[in-house]
Amino acid sequence: MQTLKRAALVAATAVIGTGIAFAPSATASPKVANISVGSSNHHGVWCVQAGINAHYGKKVVDTDGKFGSDTRKAVRKYQSNEGLPVDGIVGPQTGSHLWADNSYSDYCYKYLPTTY
């Protein structure tokens, strides 16, 4: 399963790198701001929390829509495990990984910062 998730991310990255991008059928907000401690994007925070829990296949963090120290710690762990810059902030790179890693909901796509 993890191999398939990574393959999807590699394929998405390759397509984006060519300058030809195919967005999922959901419509993203024009510019979703980074998600971090104190974020007012409660839907996006919930999506981050749900995505991290789905990634690990267990509850790692409460899905309460509040980005506090526990969510920051979980984001940092996810970033480290995925080879991303570890800053505890969900920006376009981390958001793209969460989306490609889970593709868990069209609902979440419009609330996560992504590169596509």
Summary of the structure (lengths in Angstrom):
residues: 116
radius of gyration: 13.1
end to end distance: 22.8
largest distance: 37.9
contacts: 329
relative contact order: 0.23
helix: 51%
strand: 2%
